[in-house]
Amino acid sequence: MQLSDHIRTLLRDHDCVIIPDFGGLIADYAPAQVHPVRHTLAPPAKRVAFNQSLTRNDGLLVDALSRSLNLTTAQARLQVRDAVARLQAELDQSQRTELPGVGIFRQSAGRGLEFEYTGSQNLLTASYGLPELVSRPIRATDALLARDRQQSAPILAVSRSRRAMKTFRIAATLVITGLILSANYQFASQLGYLPESWKITSSEEQTAAQPAVVEEEQAAPVARQQAALAAHDWDDETPTTRAAEPAAPAAPAVAKPAVSKPKAVATKPVVKTPAATKPAVAVSVAKPAAVKPAVAAASAGTTIKSRTGRSYVIVGAYNTLAHAEKGRMALVNHGHRNARIVMPAPGSRKFRLSAIDYANKAEAQKQLPMLRKHLGSSLWVLNY
């Protein structure tokens, strides 16, 4: 075993190893370093320096040789002395000598010994086994392109999601409006509130209805003449009165001259049914006016204008009533039909939107965690 092997082992555990009558090797801590040219990251290590003034034998190197080689102290001291003599001889001959794995010593005129550390092993125990890392430099153009991609990707995603949501809302509004109008039409048609001109009939129903309309038009003058004949008492009148009487009903019957035969009049007593259907149409036209107060009353119940003593779960606050109403309609479309608007209290200008209300605060606080899962974590309870 060479002397350099013992010195290298001692440098792992000690900060200074003295070679008697030659000099001392000092190990100092060096932090991790980044090489600017090779782009490497070196872990923390020990850097070894040489001090020619430390020549006094402290016994550290001699004791290490004695333990490892099972020698006496005198024999170990003799081996150290022989190794130092060889180093001095090489310096005198070639001005250079080396301790393998430790460093190179050079003799320069007027400067003494110069030491260059050439060890490749990391002598720091805490960094044992850590490799040297190689890092690839990042160009400025790559960093700019990566930053632009990161900034543009969220903007495109947000714009696409906004367009999709806007399209979905418009389609949902049109579908809901069509369903509401269709339901109202069917409801009004079944109850008889719908005017005849608004009813939608098929081609077969229109073909079947045309003969009935013609029959009603032809039967209406006949019914009027029959009623006029029944109202007169022909037995009490004089012949002159009978002669003068037929001239009066002749004027309204000019449009239908075929009705002059009394026998044909008696054969159609069914014509009284159209007259009974007309009052029903008049009644149905007057009824829709009574529906408007109910709609107004329903819309008035969506706002809270005074204190009620109940606890309201507040979703958000708005500066205007119109914005608060839009928020309330959004909650209604999502299934919260008890959504209401709490009008501004004295000293406040905010229109607070409530998703649901409870009789007391304890019950509202109990339901608050479950509501936050669907409506967000910003919900809070208002006693009003």
C-alpha positions in Angstrom: 0.0 0.0 0.0 1.4 3.4 -1.0 1.7 6.4 1.3 -0.9 8.3 -0.9 -3.5 5.7 -0.1 -3.2 6.2 3.6 -3.2 10.0 3.2 -6.4 9.9 1.1 -8.1 7.7 3.7 -7.1 10.1 6.4 -8.4 13.2 4.5 -12.0 11.7 4.5 -12.1 11.9 8.3 -9.7 14.7 9.1 -9.2 18.3 7.9 -5.4 18.2 8.1 -2.8 15.5 7.5 0.9 16.3 8.1 3.7 14.6 6.3 6.6 14.9 8.7 9.6 17.0 7.4 7.7 17.7 4.1 4.4 19.7 4.7 0.7 19.5 5.6 -2.3 18.7 3.4 -5.4 20.8 4.4 -8.9 19.7 3.3 -11.5 22.5 3.2 -15.2 22.3 2.4 -16.3 23.5 -1.1 -20.0 24.1 -1.9 -21.7 22.8 -5.1 -20.5 24.6 -8.2 -21.9 25.1 -11.7 -19.3 25.0 -14.5 -20.1 27.8 -17.0 -18.5 26.1 -20.0 -19.3 22.4 -19.6 -22.7 23.2 -18.0 -22.2 20.7 -15.2 -23.4 20.8 -11.6 -20.8 19.4 -9.1 -21.9 18.3 -5.6 -20.3 19.7 -2.5 -16.8 18.3 -1.9 -13.5 18.7 0.0 -10.7 20.7 -1.8 -7.2 19.9 -0.7 -4.5 22.5 -0.3 -0.8 22.3 0.8 1.1 24.2 3.5 4.8 23.7 3.4 5.2 25.2 6.9 3.4 22.3 8.7 6.3 19.9 9.1 6.0 18.9 12.7 5.0 15.3 13.2 1.7 15.0 14.9 1.7 11.2 14.8 -1.5 10.9 12.7 0.1 9.4 9.6 2.5 7.2 11.6 -0.4 5.8 13.7 -2.4 5.1 10.6 0.5 3.1 9.0 1.1 1.2 12.2 -2.6 0.1 12.5 -3.1 -0.8 8.8 0.3 -2.7 8.3 0.6 -4.1 11.9 3.9 -2.4 12.4 5.5 -0.9 15.5 5.6 2.9 15.8 9.3 2.9 15.1 8.9 0.9 11.9 6.0 3.0 10.7 8.0 6.2 11.4 10.9 4.7 9.4 8.7 4.0 6.4 7.3 7.5 6.4 10.9 8.9 6.5 11.9 6.7 3.5 8.8 7.9 1.5 9.6 11.5 2.2 13.2 11.0 1.2 12.0 9.6 -2.2 9.8 12.6 -2.7 12.7 15.0 -2.0 14.9 13.1 -4.4 12.4 13.3 -7.2 12.0 17.0 -6.6 15.7 17.6 -6.7 16.1 15.6 -9.9 13.1 16.6 -12.0 11.5 19.5 -10.0 8.3 17.5 -9.8 6.9 14.6 -7.8 3.4 13.2 -7.4 1.2 11.5 -4.7 -1.2 9.3 -6.8 -4.8 10.2 -6.2 -3.8 13.3 -4.0 -1.8 15.8 -6.1 1.3 17.0 -7.9 4.2 18.9 -6.2 6.4 21.3 -8.3 9.5 23.0 -7.2 9.8 26.6 -8.5 12.7 28.9 -7.8 12.0 31.5 -5.2 8.5 30.2 -4.5 8.9 26.9 -2.7 6.6 24.0 -3.4 3.5 24.4 -5.5 0.7 21.9 -5.1 -2.1 20.9 -7.6 -4.9 18.7 -6.4 -5.6 15.9 -8.9 -7.9 13.6 -6.8 -11.0 12.4 -8.6 -12.8 11.0 -5.5 -15.2 13.1 -3.4 -13.6 13.2 0.0 -16.7 14.7 1.7 -18.6 11.9 3.5 -22.0 13.7 3.3 -21.7 13.9 -0.6 -20.5 10.3 -1.1 -22.0 8.7 -4.2 -23.5 12.0 -5.6 -22.8 12.2 -9.4 -21.9 15.2 -11.4 -25.0 16.5 -13.2 -25.0 17.8 -16.8 -27.6 20.5 -17.6 -28.6 21.6 -21.2 -28.8 25.4 -21.5 -32.1 26.9 -22.3 -32.2 29.3 -25.2 -34.0 32.6 -24.8 -36.2 31.9 -27.9 -37.3 28.5 -26.4 -38.3 30.2 -23.2 -40.3 32.9 -25.0 -42.1 30.4 -27.2 -43.0 28.2 -24.2 -44.3 31.3 -22.3 -46.4 32.4 -25.3 -47.9 28.9 -25.7 -48.7 28.8 -22.0 -50.4 32.2 -22.2 -52.3 31.5 -25.4 -53.6 28.1 -24.5 -55.8 29.2 -21.5 -57.2 32.2 -23.6 -58.2 29.8 -26.4 -59.8 27.4 -24.0 -61.7 30.1 -22.2 -63.0 31.6 -25.5 -64.1 28.2 -26.7 -65.9 27.4 -23.5 -67.6 30.8 -23.5 -68.8 30.3 -27.1 -70.1 26.9 -26.2 -71.9 28.1 -23.1 -73.4 31.0 -25.0 -74.7 28.7 -27.7 -76.0 26.2 -25.2 -77.9 29.0 -23.3 -79.5 30.3 -26.5 -80.6 26.8 -27.5 -81.9 26.0 -24.1 -83.8 29.3 -23.9 -85.4 28.6 -27.3 -86.4 25.1 -26.3 -87.8 26.1 -23.0 -89.8 29.0 -24.6 -91.2 26.6 -27.2 -92.3 24.1 -24.6 -93.9 26.8 -22.5 -95.9 28.2 -25.4 -97.0 24.8 -26.5 -98.2 23.9 -23.0 -100.1 27.2 -22.7 -101.7 26.6 -26.2 -102.8 23.1 -25.2 -104.1 24.2 -21.9 -106.1 27.1 -23.4 -107.4 24.8 -26.2 -108.7 22.2 -23.7 -110.4 24.8 -21.5 -112.0 26.6 -24.4 -110.1 29.9 -23.8 -108.5 29.8 -27.3 -110.3 31.9 -30.0 -111.5 30.1 -33.0 -109.1 32.0 -35.3 -106.1 30.7 -33.4 -107.1 27.0 -33.5 -105.0 24.8 -35.8 -107.1 22.3 -37.7 -106.1 19.6 -40.1 -107.3 19.4 -43.8 -109.9 16.7 -43.0 -111.4 18.7 -40.2 -111.6 21.8 -42.5 -113.3 19.7 -45.2 -115.8 18.3 -42.8 -116.6 21.7 -41.3 -117.4 23.5 -44.6 -120.8 21.8 -45.2 -121.8 22.6 -41.6 -121.0 26.2 -42.1 -123.0 26.4 -45.3 -125.9 24.7 -43.6 -125.8 27.2 -40.7 -125.9 30.1 -43.1 -128.9 28.7 -45.0 -130.8 27.8 -41.8 -130.4 31.1 -40.0 -133.0 33.1 -42.1 -135.4 30.1 -41.9 -135.2 30.1 -38.1 -135.9 33.8 -38.0 -139.0 33.4 -40.3 -140.2 30.5 -38.2 -140.0 32.5 -35.0 -141.9 35.4 -36.7 -144.7 33.1 -37.9 -145.0 31.5 -34.4 -145.3 34.9 -32.7 -148.4 36.0 -34.8 -151.9 34.9 -33.8 -153.6 34.6 -37.3 -157.1 33.9 -35.9 -157.6 37.4 -34.4 -156.6 39.3 -37.4 -158.9 40.6 -40.2 -158.4 39.7 -43.9 -157.1 43.1 -44.6 -154.4 42.6 -41.9 -153.4 39.3 -43.4 -153.0 40.9 -46.8 -150.8 43.6 -45.5 -148.7 41.4 -43.2 -146.8 39.3 -45.7 -145.2 42.4 -47.2 -143.2 43.0 -44.0 -141.3 39.7 -43.8 -140.6 39.8 -47.5 -137.9 42.4 -47.1 -135.4 40.4 -44.9 -135.9 37.3 -47.0 -134.7 38.9 -50.3 -131.3 37.1 -50.0 -132.9 33.7 -49.8 -136.0 33.5 -52.0 -136.2 29.7 -51.7 -137.5 30.0 -48.1 -141.0 31.1 -49.2 -142.4 27.6 -48.8 -143.6 27.0 -45.2 -143.3 23.2 -45.5 -139.5 23.4 -46.0 -139.2 25.6 -43.0 -140.8 23.0 -40.7 -138.5 20.2 -41.9 -135.3 21.7 -40.2 -135.8 22.2 -36.5 -132.1 21.4 -35.8 -130.9 24.9 -36.7 -131.2 26.1 -33.1 -127.8 24.6 -32.1 -125.5 27.2 -33.7 -127.2 30.0 -31.8 -126.4 28.2 -28.5 -122.7 28.0 -29.4 -122.1 31.7 -29.9 -122.4 32.8 -26.2 -119.8 30.2 -25.3 -117.3 32.0 -27.6 -118.0 35.3 -26.0 -117.5 34.0 -22.5 -114.2 32.3 -23.5 -112.9 35.6 -24.9 -113.5 37.4 -21.7 -111.8 34.9 -19.4 -108.1 35.5 -20.3 -108.3 38.9 -18.6 -108.5 37.2 -15.2 -105.2 35.4 -15.6 -103.0 38.5 -15.6 -103.4 39.3 -11.8 -102.2 35.8 -10.9 -99.0 36.2 -13.0 -98.3 39.6 -11.4 -98.9 38.2 -7.9 -96.4 35.3 -8.6 -93.7 37.7 -9.8 -94.2 39.9 -6.8 -93.5 37.0 -4.4 -89.9 36.7 -5.6 -88.7 39.8 -3.7 -88.3 40.3 0.1 -89.0 44.0 0.9 -89.2 43.8 4.7 -87.9 41.7 7.6 -89.5 38.3 7.9 -87.5 36.7 10.7 -86.2 33.9 8.4 -82.7 32.8 7.5 -81.7 33.2 3.8 -78.8 31.4 2.2 -77.1 34.3 0.1 -75.4 33.4 -3.2 -74.2 36.9 -4.1 -75.0 40.6 -4.1 -75.8 42.9 -7.1 -75.8 46.6 -7.6 -79.0 46.6 -9.7 -82.3 44.8 -9.5 -82.1 43.8 -13.1 -78.8 41.9 -12.6 -80.2 40.3 -9.4 -83.2 39.1 -11.4 -81.0 37.5 -14.0 -79.2 35.7 -11.3 -82.4 34.5 -9.8 -83.6 33.2 -13.1 -80.4 31.3 -13.5 -81.0 29.6 -10.1 -84.5 28.8 -11.1 -83.3 27.2 -14.3 -81.0 25.0 -12.2 -83.8 23.7 -10.0 -83.8 26.3 -7.2 -87.4 27.4 -7.5 -87.4 29.1 -4.1 -84.8 31.7 -5.1 -85.6 35.2 -4.0 -84.2 38.7 -4.0 -83.7 40.5 -0.7 -84.2 44.2 -1.3 -81.5 46.6 0.1 -81.8 47.3 3.8 -81.5 50.8 5.2 -78.0 52.0 4.7 -77.2 49.4 2.0 -77.4 49.5 -1.8 -76.9 45.8 -2.5 -79.6 43.5 -3.9 -78.8 40.1 -2.3 -79.8 36.9 -4.0 -81.1 34.0 -1.9 -81.1 30.4 -3.2 -83.3 29.1 -0.3 -84.5 30.2 3.1 -85.2 28.4 6.4 -87.1 29.1 9.6 -84.1 29.7 11.8 -80.3 30.1 11.5 -79.4 26.7 13.0 -81.3 24.9 10.3 -79.7 27.1 7.6 -76.2 26.4 9.0 -76.9 22.7 9.0 -77.7 22.6 5.3 -75.0 25.1 4.3 -72.2 22.5 3.6 -74.4 20.5 1.3 -75.4 23.6 -0.6 -71.8 24.7 -1.0 -71.0 21.6 -3.0 -73.5 22.7 -5.7 -73.4 26.6 -5.5 -69.8 27.3 -4.4 -68.0 28.0 -1.2 -69.0 31.7 -0.9 -72.4 31.0 0.5 -73.4 32.7 3.8 -76.5 33.0 5.9 -78.5 36.2 6.4 -81.1 36.7 9.2 -83.6 39.1 7.8 
